[in-house]
Amino acid sequence: MNLAAAHPGFLSPTGVEVAFVLVGLATLGAALLTVTTRQLVHAALWLVVALGGLAVEYLLLTAEFIAWVQVLIYVGSVVVLLLFGLMLTKAPIGRSPDADSGNRWVALAVAVAAAGTLVWVVVDAFRTTWIDLGGPAQGSTEVTGAILFRHWVLPFEALSVLLLAALVGAIVLSKRTGRER
């Protein structure tokens, strides 16, 4: 069979591929605004947009269960926990001079190095891997549940303890007496 006839190629993308790239660019823009804004509440709200964009990317990859988990866990729980933490600790609503330590260039260099390393590791790990799309979909509930509860139970539970610790920490910080401030 002629491989060129089976797939239209890079120069003729499908509508889903175009949507994937456009949503990816919007998600990247929201992520950049999340880490560059000087207002903590705005950063949390841009994080909602970035995590929501990630959920849309999962939907475009036909991983509906993972998309809903992304919305419920990250957009619903983590960002709400972050906003409650900001409110309970009486963080400034407007511009926060404490949010900028002056190490932007060092942070940018570390972020670029980390992103480059992550891309290199993923490309190296999947360079010779062919994804077989036959059989049950990889984003289906059955496959995801089997993988999650067989291989990822400990990290899943560690994450829940971490979120609980963050909530308890926010409550402890909000209960300080007037003379300790």
N, C-alpha and C positions, 0 to 999 in steps of 0.2 A: 504494500500500500504506500502511496506517495504521502510522505509526512507533510509536505507543503500544502497539500489539498485538505488534510485533516484539520489543520489549524490555520486561521487566516494570517497570523504573524503579528509582529510588533507594530507595524505601521498601520494596521487596521484594527484598533481596539474595539471591544464591545462596549455597550452602554454601561454595563456593570464595572468594567475596568476603568472607564472614564470617571464614573461616580466614585469609585474607590480612591482614585488619585485626588479628586477634588475634596472629598471628605478628609482624606489624609492631610492635605495641605491646610485645610481649616483647623483640623485637630492640632497640627504642628504650630500654627499661629496662636491658637488658644494656649497651648503649653508654653510657648515663649512669653506670652503675656502673663501667664501665671507666675513665672519666675522673675520677670522684670518689673512688675508693678510694685509701687512702694506702699500701696494700701492693702492691708492684710485681708479685709473683707472682699475687696475686688479680686485679690489673688484666689481666694476660696471660690468665688463665683466663676472665674475663668477656669479653675480646676474642674468645676461641674461641666463646663462646655467641652473641655478636653476629654474628660472621661465619657461624656455622652457621645462625642465623636468616635471614640474607641468602640462604644457599643454599636454604633451604626456600621463601623467597619466589620464587626463580627456578624452583623445581619447580612451585609453584602457577601460575606464568606459562607453564608448559609449555616452559621452556628448560632441558631436562635437561643438555645439554652444558655450558652456562654454570654450572649448579649444581654439577656434578662438578669443573669447573675451580676454582670457588670453594672447594670442600672441599679439593681436592688442593693447590692453590697457596697459598691464604691460610691456611686452617685447618692444613693439613699442613706447609707449608714456612715461611711467614712467622712463625707463632706458635712453631713449634719453634725457628726461628732466634732469635727474641726470648728464649725461655726459655734456650737455650744461651748467648746473650749475657749474660743475667742471672747464670747460673751461672759462666761463665768470668770475669766481672769481679768476682765475689764481692760482688754486690749484697746488701743486707740482706734477709732473708727476711720479717721482721716489719714493723712500722710503720717507715716511712722518713721522718724529719723533713726530709731533703734534697729529697723529692719535692714539698714544698709551699713555694712561693716567696712566698706571701702576696699574690699578685696575682690572686686568684680573681675579683674583680669586674671587673677589666680583661679577664681571659680570657673571662669570661661575656659581656661586651659585644662583644668581638671575635667570639666564636662565634655570637652571635645576629645580628650584622651580616653575617657570612659566610654563615650559613644563609639569611637573608633575601635576600641578593644571589643566592645559588645558586637559590633557589626562583623569584625574579623572572626570572632568565636562562632557566631551563628553561621556565617558563610562557610567556615571551615568544617563545622559539624554537619551541615546539610549539603555539602558540595556534590557528593556522589549519591545522595538519597533521592529516590524516585517515589513520589507520593502516589499510591494506588488509590484511585477514587472509587473503585469497586467495593462492594460490601457495605457495612453500616457506615453512615456518615460520621466523621471524626468529631463533629460538634454536636452529635445527638445526645440525648439525655442518657441513654443506655451506656454508650461508650465513655462519656464524661464521668458518669457515676462510678463505673468500674475502675477507671484509671484513678479517680480522686480517692476512692476509699480503699484501693489496693496499694497505691504508691505514695499518696500525698496526705495521709491522715495526720501525721505528726506536724508538718508545716501548717496545715489548715488549723489545727488546734492551737499551735503556737501563735498564729495570727490572731485568733480569737482572744487569747490571753493578753496579747499586746494591746489590742483595742480596749479590753477591759482595764488594763493598767493606765492607758491614756485617759479614760473616763474618770477613774478614781483619782488620778493626778490632777485633773482639772477641778474636780470637786474639792480636793484638799487645798489647792491654790486659792479657790474662791472663798474658803472658810477662814482665811487668816484674820486675825484680830487687827484692830486699828493701829496698835503700837508696833506690830511686826512689819508694817508696810514701809 
